[in-house]
Amino acid sequence: MEITEVRVRLIQDDDKEKLRAFATITFDNCFVVREVKVIQGDKGYFVAMPSRKAMERCRNCGVRNVVKAVYCSRCGQRLPQRPATPIPANREKIYLDIAHPINAECRKKIHDAVIGVYQEERRKFDEIKPQGQAQKAGSPTESEEAAEFDEDGVNPEVEKSEGKAGGEEEDDFDKGIFA
């Protein structure tokens, strides 16, 4: 499989937050993986695949709760706690990958493609920023933040440039609760 398209949505720059962008990867023009995260770690940027919280059912009412929850979100009954195991291999996972590469070669291909597009979008964004303002690098002023980012922290200018080529309509996953 080949990566045929990578789209990146930049997230508002905040030195406290490590999440820098969300990416959508298309494989062979026929398979899409959304909500891939670009995160700034201690050793540089890395790509985190989409994941979800692990859930388990309440024994009393049957509603699904997060694995480490203490009380049921519907009936309020105390949930049974599993004993903590000191062995890291047996550690219970709170987040489960929805999609992930099987081998290191595939992981490297995805990482290189996503980080390459992220850095290009970041460079374009930095070029369109107003020049000549006295501020520390990487921290926009309040007026810039209001102009450049919407309430979700997504840069609307970058989102506009991510539209489909050739006038194609966007699918339902790009709208509503899935956006």
SVG drawing of the C-alpha trace seen along z (x, -y; Angstrom):
<svg xmlns="http://www.w3.org/2000/svg" viewBox="-30 -46 45 56">
<polyline fill="none" stroke="black" stroke-width="0.4" points="0.0,0.0 1.1,-3.5 0.2,-6.7 -1.6,-8.8 -2.6,-11.8 -1.9,-13.4 -4.0,-16.3 -3.0,-18.2 -5.1,-20.6 -2.8,-22.7 -3.8,-23.3 -3.3,-26.6 0.3,-27.0 0.4,-26.7 3.7,-25.9 1.7,-24.0 0.0,-21.7 1.9,-19.0 -0.7,-18.3 0.3,-20.2 -2.0,-18.9 -4.5,-16.3 -3.8,-14.5 -5.9,-12.4 -4.0,-9.8 -5.3,-8.2 -3.9,-4.9 -4.1,-3.9 -6.9,-6.4 -9.3,-4.0 -8.7,-3.8 -8.7,-6.7 -7.4,-6.9 -8.6,-10.1 -7.6,-11.7 -3.9,-10.8 -2.2,-13.1 1.1,-15.0 2.5,-15.4 5.6,-17.3 7.6,-15.0 10.9,-15.4 12.8,-14.0 10.9,-15.8 7.6,-15.2 5.9,-11.9 2.7,-10.5 0.1,-8.9 -2.5,-6.7 -6.2,-7.2 -7.4,-5.5 -10.4,-5.2 -10.9,-4.6 -11.3,-1.0 -14.8,-0.3 -16.4,2.3 -20.1,2.9 -21.5,2.2 -22.7,5.4 -25.8,3.6 -27.3,1.7 -25.2,2.8 -24.0,-0.7 -20.5,-1.0 -18.0,-2.9 -14.3,-3.7 -12.1,-0.8 -10.6,-2.7 -13.9,-4.4 -14.8,-4.1 -18.5,-4.6 -21.1,-3.8 -22.1,-6.8 -25.7,-5.8 -26.6,-4.1 -23.8,-5.4 -22.9,-2.0 -19.3,-1.5 -17.6,0.5 -15.3,3.5 -11.7,2.4 -9.1,4.7 -5.9,5.1 -3.0,3.1 -0.3,5.4 3.4,4.2 4.4,6.1 4.3,3.6 3.5,6.4 0.2,7.2 -0.8,3.5 -4.3,2.9 -4.6,0.5 -6.9,-2.5 -6.6,-3.5 -6.9,-1.1 -5.6,-1.8 -8.3,-1.9 -5.8,-1.6 -2.1,-1.1 0.9,0.1 1.9,3.7 5.7,3.3 8.4,0.7 8.8,0.1 5.1,-0.9 5.3,-3.0 8.3,-4.9 6.6,-5.5 3.5,-7.0 5.7,-9.0 7.8,-10.5 4.8,-11.4 2.8,-13.0 5.7,-14.9 6.8,-16.1 3.3,-17.5 3.0,-19.0 6.3,-20.8 5.4,-22.2 2.0,-23.4 3.7,-24.9 6.2,-26.7 3.3,-28.1 1.5,-29.2 4.6,-31.0 5.1,-32.8 1.5,-34.3 1.8,-35.5 2.1,-39.4 5.7,-40.4 7.3,-43.1 5.4,-42.4 7.4,-42.3 6.7,-39.0 8.5,-35.9 8.8,-33.3 6.0,-30.8 3.5,-32.7 0.9,-34.7 -0.7,-37.8 -4.3,-37.6 -5.6,-39.5 -3.7,-37.0 -5.2,-34.1 -8.7,-35.4 -8.1,-36.1 -6.2,-32.9 -7.9,-30.2 -11.5,-29.3 -12.9,-28.2 -11.7,-24.6 -8.1,-25.8 -8.1,-24.9 -6.7,-27.3 -9.5,-28.0 -7.1,-29.2 -5.3,-25.8 -8.6,-23.9 -9.7,-25.8 -6.6,-24.8 -7.3,-21.1 -10.4,-20.9 -10.7,-18.2 -9.2,-18.9 -11.3,-19.0 -14.5,-20.2 -15.3,-16.9 -17.9,-17.0 -16.7,-16.1 -18.2,-13.0 -20.4,-13.0 -17.4,-12.2 -16.0,-15.8 -19.2,-17.3 -21.1,-17.4 -20.0,-15.3 -17.2,-13.6 -15.3,-16.8"/>
</svg>
